[in-house]
Amino acid sequence: MILVAQVSDTHFDLGTRNVERAQRVMAYLADLRRRPDVIVVTGDITDSGKPEQYAEARSALQADLPVLAIPGNHDERAAFREVLLGAPPLTDPVNHAHRVGSLTLILLDSSVPGQSGGRLTEETYDWLHATLAETPADDAVLLALHHPPVFLHSPIVDSIALAGPERLAAVIAGDERIIGTLAGHAHTAAVATFAGRPLLMGPSTASVLGGEWELAPPERVMDYAPDPAIALHVVDDQHRLITHFRTVPMGGWIGTPF
Ligand SMILES: [Fe+2]
């Protein structure tokens, strides 16, 4: 099997709280009996895109396994590239592909500079098609992006979701290798389908955002009480996708004989 850990919406903001929560999550992943093959960070790495916040992220998200990050609406591509990736501070989309075993992960930058809502650019679609064309025919493919391409009945998130999701849906529907899509942005663990495949929203390590049964606009309520949470995606030998969500207690574990 292949194990993909998803960390999301860390919102590094130069305060100690979000750093400690991300460090706790990374320590949890490092201590697993079967460690992940890769860690995917689905956007909003920082709270406001400052270089110093990316320096916090670079330090807190360090691991001796691949860590792949894409921007969210709170990020800034130039600082993201320069500080987090150690690359020239260009402002074109930050897209990545990574292959582990027979799984190809394709991470798409859905951020739009200066806006909270998401969109995949023409350039990103060209890159996605080229990457899929180079992907082995018998690989499984997992897509990841920050903005969910469906409404989640989460009032704040739905107002700044992915624009033009039909185009991404057509790509997924036309490629049987794509076993699912991972998203962030929602600040809650959530599950849906999109283009007939699973769509998994990884929770935030920083805070929880309620659904419409909990919030009514213009309320803007983030719940900062819950412990950080992550998603663990298993891709089994039949290329089936199985997802576990896990809360990582800041106070550590209390083990009980089973
Ligand atoms: Fe976020």
py3Dmol code that shows the C-alpha trace and the ligand (Angstrom):
import py3Dmol

protein = """\
ATOM      1  CA  MET A   1       0.000   0.000   0.000  1.00  0.00           C
ATOM      2  CA  ILE A   2       0.924   3.641  -0.354  1.00  0.00           C
ATOM      3  CA  LEU A   3       0.205   6.044   2.508  1.00  0.00           C
ATOM      4  CA  VAL A   4      -0.356   9.724   1.740  1.00  0.00           C
ATOM      5  CA  ALA A   5      -0.653  12.079   4.711  1.00  0.00           C
ATOM      6  CA  GLN A   6      -2.556  15.290   4.089  1.00  0.00           C
ATOM      7  CA  VAL A   7      -1.892  18.328   6.239  1.00  0.00           C
ATOM      8  CA  SER A   8      -3.831  21.484   5.409  1.00  0.00           C
ATOM      9  CA  ASP A   9      -4.396  25.125   6.225  1.00  0.00           C
ATOM     10  CA  THR A  10      -1.567  25.490   8.711  1.00  0.00           C
ATOM     11  CA  HIS A  11      -1.910  29.307   8.581  1.00  0.00           C
ATOM     12  CA  PHE A  12       1.523  30.152   9.943  1.00  0.00           C
ATOM     13  CA  ASP A  13       1.072  33.699  11.275  1.00  0.00           C
ATOM     14  CA  LEU A  14       4.236  34.424  13.300  1.00  0.00           C
ATOM     15  CA  GLY A  15       2.456  33.337  16.490  1.00  0.00           C
ATOM     16  CA  THR A  16       3.532  30.257  18.452  1.00  0.00           C
ATOM     17  CA  ARG A  17       0.129  28.516  18.457  1.00  0.00           C
ATOM     18  CA  ASN A  18      -0.047  27.418  14.836  1.00  0.00           C
ATOM     19  CA  VAL A  19       3.634  26.482  14.796  1.00  0.00           C
ATOM     20  CA  GLU A  20       3.180  24.214  17.815  1.00  0.00           C
ATOM     21  CA  ARG A  21       0.142  22.578  16.260  1.00  0.00           C
ATOM     22  CA  ALA A  22       1.963  21.888  12.988  1.00  0.00           C
ATOM     23  CA  GLN A  23       4.991  20.571  14.870  1.00  0.00           C
ATOM     24  CA  ARG A  24       2.730  18.254  16.882  1.00  0.00           C
ATOM     25  CA  VAL A  25       1.215  16.896  13.664  1.00  0.00           C
ATOM     26  CA  MET A  26       4.626  16.394  12.058  1.00  0.00           C
ATOM     27  CA  ALA A  27       5.873  14.605  15.204  1.00  0.00           C
ATOM     28  CA  TYR A  28       2.800  12.352  15.092  1.00  0.00           C
ATOM     29  CA  LEU A  29       3.518  11.457  11.458  1.00  0.00           C
ATOM     30  CA  ALA A  30       7.203  10.856  12.201  1.00  0.00           C
ATOM     31  CA  ASP A  31       6.290   8.461  15.031  1.00  0.00           C
ATOM     32  CA  LEU A  32       3.885   6.282  13.052  1.00  0.00           C
ATOM     33  CA  ARG A  33       4.785   2.601  12.935  1.00  0.00           C
ATOM     34  CA  ARG A  34       4.292   2.712   9.159  1.00  0.00           C
ATOM     35  CA  ARG A  35       5.385   6.157   8.114  1.00  0.00           C
ATOM     36  CA  PRO A  36       3.711   7.981   5.225  1.00  0.00           C
ATOM     37  CA  ASP A  37       5.331   7.804   1.799  1.00  0.00           C
ATOM     38  CA  VAL A  38       4.617  11.462   1.202  1.00  0.00           C
ATOM     39  CA  ILE A  39       3.057  14.432   2.985  1.00  0.00           C
ATOM     40  CA  VAL A  40       0.812  16.734   0.961  1.00  0.00           C
ATOM     41  CA  VAL A  41       0.054  20.225   2.305  1.00  0.00           C
ATOM     42  CA  THR A  42      -3.068  21.549   0.576  1.00  0.00           C
ATOM     43  CA  GLY A  43      -2.669  25.290   0.863  1.00  0.00           C
ATOM     44  CA  ASP A  44      -2.995  28.235   3.212  1.00  0.00           C
ATOM     45  CA  ILE A  45       0.467  27.419   4.437  1.00  0.00           C
ATOM     46  CA  THR A  46       0.645  30.963   5.791  1.00  0.00           C
ATOM     47  CA  ASP A  47      -1.973  33.358   7.054  1.00  0.00           C
ATOM     48  CA  SER A  48      -0.898  36.341   4.969  1.00  0.00           C
ATOM     49  CA  GLY A  49       1.914  35.303   2.628  1.00  0.00           C
ATOM     50  CA  LYS A  50       4.806  36.997   4.442  1.00  0.00           C
ATOM     51  CA  PRO A  51       8.343  35.660   3.862  1.00  0.00           C
ATOM     52  CA  GLU A  52       8.831  35.265   7.648  1.00  0.00           C
ATOM     53  CA  GLN A  53       5.721  33.079   7.779  1.00  0.00           C
ATOM     54  CA  TYR A  54       7.173  30.830   5.062  1.00  0.00           C
ATOM     55  CA  ALA A  55      10.362  30.619   7.105  1.00  0.00           C
ATOM     56  CA  GLU A  56       8.229  29.321  10.000  1.00  0.00           C
ATOM     57  CA  ALA A  57       6.615  26.830   7.648  1.00  0.00           C
ATOM     58  CA  ARG A  58       9.924  25.645   6.195  1.00  0.00           C
ATOM     59  CA  SER A  59      11.164  24.875   9.678  1.00  0.00           C
ATOM     60  CA  ALA A  60       7.958  23.366  11.138  1.00  0.00           C
ATOM     61  CA  LEU A  61       7.120  21.197   8.103  1.00  0.00           C
ATOM     62  CA  GLN A  62      10.569  19.667   7.782  1.00  0.00           C
ATOM     63  CA  ALA A  63      10.602  15.887   7.441  1.00  0.00           C
ATOM     64  CA  ASP A  64      12.900  13.203   6.102  1.00  0.00           C
ATOM     65  CA  LEU A  65      10.285  12.232   3.537  1.00  0.00           C
ATOM     66  CA  PRO A  66       8.855  14.213   0.617  1.00  0.00           C
ATOM     67  CA  VAL A  67       6.651  17.151   1.650  1.00  0.00           C
ATOM     68  CA  LEU A  68       4.735  18.705  -1.255  1.00  0.00           C
ATOM     69  CA  ALA A  69       2.935  22.000  -0.734  1.00  0.00           C
ATOM     70  CA  ILE A  70       0.648  24.083  -2.929  1.00  0.00           C
ATOM     71  CA  PRO A  71      -0.633  27.608  -2.311  1.00  0.00           C
ATOM     72  CA  GLY A  72      -4.063  28.554  -0.989  1.00  0.00           C
ATOM     73  CA  ASN A  73      -5.853  31.879  -1.052  1.00  0.00           C
ATOM     74  CA  HIS A  74      -3.882  33.172   1.952  1.00  0.00           C
ATOM     75  CA  ASP A  75      -0.541  32.475   0.249  1.00  0.00           C
ATOM     76  CA  GLU A  76       1.674  34.557  -2.038  1.00  0.00           C
ATOM     77  CA  ARG A  77       3.372  32.655  -4.833  1.00  0.00           C
ATOM     78  CA  ALA A  78       6.629  34.643  -4.967  1.00  0.00           C
ATOM     79  CA  ALA A  79       7.390  34.310  -1.241  1.00  0.00           C
ATOM     80  CA  PHE A  80       6.094  30.706  -1.268  1.00  0.00           C
ATOM     81  CA  ARG A  81       8.587  29.831  -4.005  1.00  0.00           C
ATOM     82  CA  GLU A  82      11.507  31.791  -2.677  1.00  0.00           C
ATOM     83  CA  VAL A  83      11.371  30.862   1.013  1.00  0.00           C
ATOM     84  CA  LEU A  84       9.536  27.544   1.149  1.00  0.00           C
ATOM     85  CA  LEU A  85      10.818  25.989  -2.070  1.00  0.00           C
ATOM     86  CA  GLY A  86      14.154  27.796  -2.377  1.00  0.00           C
ATOM     87  CA  ALA A  87      13.297  28.708  -5.978  1.00  0.00           C
ATOM     88  CA  PRO A  88      13.263  32.014  -7.889  1.00  0.00           C
ATOM     89  CA  PRO A  89      10.309  34.208  -6.747  1.00  0.00           C
ATOM     90  CA  LEU A  90       8.164  33.783  -9.847  1.00  0.00           C
ATOM     91  CA  THR A  91       4.425  34.369  -9.685  1.00  0.00           C
ATOM     92  CA  ASP A  92       3.161  31.725 -12.101  1.00  0.00           C
ATOM     93  CA  PRO A  93       1.162  28.782 -10.629  1.00  0.00           C
ATOM     94  CA  VAL A  94       2.994  26.407  -8.283  1.00  0.00           C
ATOM     95  CA  ASN A  95       2.096  22.958  -9.658  1.00  0.00           C
ATOM     96  CA  HIS A  96       3.879  19.724  -8.753  1.00  0.00           C
ATOM     97  CA  ALA A  97       3.812  16.054  -9.708  1.00  0.00           C
ATOM     98  CA  HIS A  98       5.317  13.310  -7.563  1.00  0.00           C
ATOM     99  CA  ARG A  99       5.435   9.579  -8.162  1.00  0.00           C
ATOM    100  CA  VAL A 100       5.567   7.014  -5.361  1.00  0.00           C
ATOM    101  CA  GLY A 101       5.250   3.352  -6.300  1.00  0.00           C
ATOM    102  CA  SER A 102       2.422   3.132  -8.820  1.00  0.00           C
ATOM    103  CA  LEU A 103       0.769   6.331  -7.597  1.00  0.00           C
ATOM    104  CA  THR A 104       1.203   9.679  -9.317  1.00  0.00           C
ATOM    105  CA  LEU A 105       0.225  12.673  -7.208  1.00  0.00           C
ATOM    106  CA  ILE A 106      -0.649  15.787  -9.165  1.00  0.00           C
ATOM    107  CA  LEU A 107      -0.912  18.982  -7.148  1.00  0.00           C
ATOM    108  CA  LEU A 108      -2.597  21.956  -8.790  1.00  0.00           C
ATOM    109  CA  ASP A 109      -2.330  25.598  -7.756  1.00  0.00           C
ATOM    110  CA  SER A 110      -5.903  26.948  -7.578  1.00  0.00           C
ATOM    111  CA  SER A 111      -4.955  30.246  -5.949  1.00  0.00           C
ATOM    112  CA  VAL A 112      -5.726  33.516  -7.716  1.00  0.00           C
ATOM    113  CA  PRO A 113      -3.436  36.395  -6.713  1.00  0.00           C
ATOM    114  CA  GLY A 114      -5.385  39.012  -4.770  1.00  0.00           C
ATOM    115  CA  GLN A 115      -8.562  36.936  -4.551  1.00  0.00           C
ATOM    116  CA  SER A 116     -10.038  34.478  -2.047  1.00  0.00           C
ATOM    117  CA  GLY A 117     -11.870  32.293  -4.550  1.00  0.00           C
ATOM    118  CA  GLY A 118     -10.035  29.737  -6.661  1.00  0.00           C
ATOM    119  CA  ARG A 119      -9.504  29.051 -10.340  1.00  0.00           C
ATOM    120  CA  LEU A 120      -7.184  26.842 -12.365  1.00  0.00           C
ATOM    121  CA  THR A 121      -5.420  28.818 -15.080  1.00  0.00           C
ATOM    122  CA  GLU A 122      -5.018  27.867 -18.718  1.00  0.00           C
ATOM    123  CA  GLU A 123      -1.347  27.291 -17.989  1.00  0.00           C
ATOM    124  CA  THR A 124      -2.236  24.870 -15.182  1.00  0.00           C
ATOM    125  CA  TYR A 125      -4.631  22.926 -17.421  1.00  0.00           C
ATOM    126  CA  ASP A 126      -1.922  22.682 -20.099  1.00  0.00           C
ATOM    127  CA  TRP A 127       0.514  21.393 -17.465  1.00  0.00           C
ATOM    128  CA  LEU A 128      -2.096  18.948 -16.094  1.00  0.00           C
ATOM    129  CA  HIS A 129      -2.753  17.484 -19.561  1.00  0.00           C
ATOM    130  CA  ALA A 130       0.981  17.187 -20.266  1.00  0.00           C
ATOM    131  CA  THR A 131       1.583  15.531 -16.888  1.00  0.00           C
ATOM    132  CA  LEU A 132      -1.248  13.036 -17.398  1.00  0.00           C
ATOM    133  CA  ALA A 133       0.152  12.246 -20.861  1.00  0.00           C
ATOM    134  CA  GLU A 134       3.502  11.353 -19.264  1.00  0.00           C
ATOM    135  CA  THR A 135       1.948   9.298 -16.441  1.00  0.00           C
ATOM    136  CA  PRO A 136       2.233   5.514 -16.881  1.00  0.00           C
ATOM    137  CA  ALA A 137      -0.963   3.908 -18.151  1.00  0.00           C
ATOM    138  CA  ASP A 138      -1.317   1.584 -15.154  1.00  0.00           C
ATOM    139  CA  ASP A 139      -0.640   4.196 -12.455  1.00  0.00           C
ATOM    140  CA  ALA A 140      -3.286   5.460 -10.079  1.00  0.00           C
ATOM    141  CA  VAL A 141      -3.526   9.250 -10.005  1.00  0.00           C
ATOM    142  CA  LEU A 142      -4.534  11.427  -7.075  1.00  0.00           C
ATOM    143  CA  LEU A 143      -5.201  15.106  -7.707  1.00  0.00           C
ATOM    144  CA  ALA A 144      -4.838  17.759  -5.016  1.00  0.00           C
ATOM    145  CA  LEU A 145      -5.757  21.435  -4.931  1.00  0.00           C
ATOM    146  CA  HIS A 146      -6.679  23.995  -2.299  1.00  0.00           C
ATOM    147  CA  HIS A 147     -10.187  25.062  -3.318  1.00  0.00           C
ATOM    148  CA  PRO A 148     -12.919  22.370  -3.226  1.00  0.00           C
ATOM    149  CA  PRO A 149     -14.653  22.070  -6.603  1.00  0.00           C
ATOM    150  CA  VAL A 150     -18.084  21.438  -5.014  1.00  0.00           C
ATOM    151  CA  PHE A 151     -20.199  23.376  -2.534  1.00  0.00           C
ATOM    152  CA  LEU A 152     -19.863  21.944   0.960  1.00  0.00           C
ATOM    153  CA  HIS A 153     -22.817  23.720   2.585  1.00  0.00           C
ATOM    154  CA  SER A 154     -20.185  25.687   4.433  1.00  0.00           C
ATOM    155  CA  PRO A 155     -21.310  29.311   3.977  1.00  0.00           C
ATOM    156  CA  ILE A 156     -17.908  30.987   4.103  1.00  0.00           C
ATOM    157  CA  VAL A 157     -16.060  28.422   2.006  1.00  0.00           C
ATOM    158  CA  ASP A 158     -18.813  28.099  -0.607  1.00  0.00           C
ATOM    159  CA  SER A 159     -18.614  31.819  -1.334  1.00  0.00           C
ATOM    160  CA  ILE A 160     -14.920  31.415  -2.248  1.00  0.00           C
ATOM    161  CA  ALA A 161     -14.893  27.932  -3.850  1.00  0.00           C
ATOM    162  CA  LEU A 162     -13.293  26.846  -7.148  1.00  0.00           C
ATOM    163  CA  ALA A 163     -14.684  28.680 -10.163  1.00  0.00           C
ATOM    164  CA  GLY A 164     -15.325  26.666 -13.322  1.00  0.00           C
ATOM    165  CA  PRO A 165     -15.281  23.200 -11.737  1.00  0.00           C
ATOM    166  CA  GLU A 166     -16.876  21.630 -14.862  1.00  0.00           C
ATOM    167  CA  ARG A 167     -13.597  21.817 -16.702  1.00  0.00           C
ATOM    168  CA  LEU A 168     -11.751  19.891 -13.994  1.00  0.00           C
ATOM    169  CA  ALA A 169     -14.653  17.430 -13.793  1.00  0.00           C
ATOM    170  CA  ALA A 170     -14.300  16.727 -17.515  1.00  0.00           C
ATOM    171  CA  VAL A 171     -10.607  15.902 -17.101  1.00  0.00           C
ATOM    172  CA  ILE A 172     -11.373  13.496 -14.238  1.00  0.00           C
ATOM    173  CA  ALA A 173     -14.300  11.856 -16.012  1.00  0.00           C
ATOM    174  CA  GLY A 174     -12.097  11.286 -19.061  1.00  0.00           C
ATOM    175  CA  ASP A 175      -9.260   9.554 -17.216  1.00  0.00           C
ATOM    176  CA  GLU A 176      -9.939   6.301 -15.383  1.00  0.00           C
ATOM    177  CA  ARG A 177      -6.568   6.445 -13.650  1.00  0.00           C
ATOM    178  CA  ILE A 178      -7.737   9.332 -11.452  1.00  0.00           C
ATOM    179  CA  ILE A 179      -8.972   7.674  -8.264  1.00  0.00           C
ATOM    180  CA  GLY A 180      -9.841  10.834  -6.355  1.00  0.00           C
ATOM    181  CA  THR A 181      -9.188  14.462  -5.515  1.00  0.00           C
ATOM    182  CA  LEU A 182      -7.862  15.995  -2.291  1.00  0.00           C
ATOM    183  CA  ALA A 183      -8.720  19.558  -1.262  1.00  0.00           C
ATOM    184  CA  GLY A 184      -8.145  21.909   1.649  1.00  0.00           C
ATOM    185  CA  HIS A 185      -9.706  25.340   2.321  1.00  0.00           C
ATOM    186  CA  ALA A 186     -12.740  23.906   4.146  1.00  0.00           C
ATOM    187  CA  HIS A 187     -11.164  23.789   7.633  1.00  0.00           C
ATOM    188  CA  THR A 188     -13.145  20.635   8.266  1.00  0.00           C
ATOM    189  CA  ALA A 189     -12.849  16.991   7.345  1.00  0.00           C
ATOM    190  CA  ALA A 190     -15.463  16.389   4.664  1.00  0.00           C
ATOM    191  CA  VAL A 191     -16.228  13.824   1.986  1.00  0.00           C
ATOM    192  CA  ALA A 192     -18.057  14.226  -1.314  1.00  0.00           C
ATOM    193  CA  THR A 193     -17.929  12.914  -4.848  1.00  0.00           C
ATOM    194  CA  PHE A 194     -16.781  14.921  -7.848  1.00  0.00           C
ATOM    195  CA  ALA A 195     -16.958  13.677 -11.430  1.00  0.00           C
ATOM    196  CA  GLY A 196     -18.003  10.324  -9.970  1.00  0.00           C
ATOM    197  CA  ARG A 197     -14.833   9.906  -7.888  1.00  0.00           C
ATOM    198  CA  PRO A 198     -14.123  10.552  -4.204  1.00  0.00           C
ATOM    199  CA  LEU A 199     -13.397  14.120  -3.153  1.00  0.00           C
ATOM    200  CA  LEU A 200     -11.748  14.376   0.256  1.00  0.00           C
ATOM    201  CA  MET A 201     -11.367  17.627   2.153  1.00  0.00           C
ATOM    202  CA  GLY A 202      -8.499  17.466   4.632  1.00  0.00           C
ATOM    203  CA  PRO A 203      -9.072  19.303   7.926  1.00  0.00           C
ATOM    204  CA  SER A 204      -6.986  22.281   9.050  1.00  0.00           C
ATOM    205  CA  THR A 205      -4.323  22.007  11.716  1.00  0.00           C
ATOM    206  CA  ALA A 206      -5.253  25.526  12.868  1.00  0.00           C
ATOM    207  CA  SER A 207      -9.050  25.788  13.237  1.00  0.00           C
ATOM    208  CA  VAL A 208     -12.492  24.422  12.353  1.00  0.00           C
ATOM    209  CA  LEU A 209     -15.085  26.191  10.239  1.00  0.00           C
ATOM    210  CA  GLY A 210     -18.746  25.220  10.601  1.00  0.00           C
ATOM    211  CA  GLY A 211     -21.378  24.169   8.112  1.00  0.00           C
ATOM    212  CA  GLU A 212     -24.578  26.083   7.361  1.00  0.00           C
ATOM    213  CA  TRP A 213     -26.291  24.256  10.213  1.00  0.00           C
ATOM    214  CA  GLU A 214     -23.794  25.941  12.539  1.00  0.00           C
ATOM    215  CA  LEU A 215     -23.128  29.292  10.867  1.00  0.00           C
ATOM    216  CA  ALA A 216     -25.255  31.870   9.118  1.00  0.00           C
ATOM    217  CA  PRO A 217     -23.576  34.626   7.102  1.00  0.00           C
ATOM    218  CA  PRO A 218     -22.474  37.277   7.908  1.00  0.00           C
ATOM    219  CA  GLU A 219     -21.197  35.390  10.946  1.00  0.00           C
ATOM    220  CA  ARG A 220     -17.492  34.721  10.599  1.00  0.00           C
ATOM    221  CA  VAL A 221     -16.782  32.173  13.259  1.00  0.00           C
ATOM    222  CA  MET A 222     -13.728  29.950  13.347  1.00  0.00           C
ATOM    223  CA  ASP A 223     -13.558  27.435  16.187  1.00  0.00           C
ATOM    224  CA  TYR A 224     -10.044  27.437  17.606  1.00  0.00           C
ATOM    225  CA  ALA A 225     -10.787  24.973  20.404  1.00  0.00           C
ATOM    226  CA  PRO A 226     -10.441  21.617  18.588  1.00  0.00           C
ATOM    227  CA  ASP A 227      -7.087  19.882  18.384  1.00  0.00           C
ATOM    228  CA  PRO A 228      -5.327  19.813  14.987  1.00  0.00           C
ATOM    229  CA  ALA A 229      -6.462  17.166  12.538  1.00  0.00           C
ATOM    230  CA  ILE A 230      -5.145  15.515   9.398  1.00  0.00           C
ATOM    231  CA  ALA A 231      -6.191  13.006   6.751  1.00  0.00           C
ATOM    232  CA  LEU A 232      -4.407   9.743   5.977  1.00  0.00           C
ATOM    233  CA  HIS A 233      -5.099   8.381   2.501  1.00  0.00           C
ATOM    234  CA  VAL A 234      -4.302   4.758   1.758  1.00  0.00           C
ATOM    235  CA  VAL A 235      -3.964   3.641  -1.862  1.00  0.00           C
ATOM    236  CA  ASP A 236      -4.064  -0.129  -1.775  1.00  0.00           C
ATOM    237  CA  ASP A 237      -2.663  -2.632  -4.246  1.00  0.00           C
ATOM    238  CA  GLN A 238      -5.935  -2.565  -6.204  1.00  0.00           C
ATOM    239  CA  HIS A 239      -5.660   1.251  -6.373  1.00  0.00           C
ATOM    240  CA  ARG A 240      -8.613   1.608  -4.044  1.00  0.00           C
ATOM    241  CA  LEU A 241      -8.612   4.836  -2.019  1.00  0.00           C
ATOM    242  CA  ILE A 242      -9.320   4.538   1.718  1.00  0.00           C
ATOM    243  CA  THR A 243      -9.220   7.660   3.893  1.00  0.00           C
ATOM    244  CA  HIS A 244      -8.891   7.942   7.658  1.00  0.00           C
ATOM    245  CA  PHE A 245      -9.200  11.269   9.446  1.00  0.00           C
ATOM    246  CA  ARG A 246      -7.232  11.696  12.619  1.00  0.00           C
ATOM    247  CA  THR A 247      -7.259  14.285  15.388  1.00  0.00           C
ATOM    248  CA  VAL A 248      -3.785  14.773  16.867  1.00  0.00           C
ATOM    249  CA  PRO A 249      -4.200  15.715  20.531  1.00  0.00           C
ATOM    250  CA  MET A 250      -1.975  18.563  21.676  1.00  0.00           C
ATOM    251  CA  GLY A 251      -1.866  16.910  25.088  1.00  0.00           C
ATOM    252  CA  GLY A 252      -0.483  13.621  23.765  1.00  0.00           C
ATOM    253  CA  TRP A 253      -1.978  10.150  23.908  1.00  0.00           C
ATOM    254  CA  ILE A 254      -3.705   8.192  26.656  1.00  0.00           C
ATOM    255  CA  GLY A 255      -3.342   4.563  25.699  1.00  0.00           C
ATOM    256  CA  THR A 256      -5.972   2.034  26.760  1.00  0.00           C
ATOM    257  CA  PRO A 257      -5.640  -1.738  26.356  1.00  0.00           C
ATOM    258  CA  PHE A 258      -8.032  -2.884  23.622  1.00  0.00           C
TER     259      PHE A 258
END
"""
ligand_1 = """\
1
LIG
Fe -7.466 28.220 5.290
"""
view = py3Dmol.view(width=600, height=400)
view.addModel(protein, "pdb")
view.setStyle({"model": 0}, {"cartoon": {"style": "trace"}})
view.addModel(ligand_1, "xyz")
view.setStyle({"model": 1}, {"stick": {}})
view.zoomTo()
view.show()
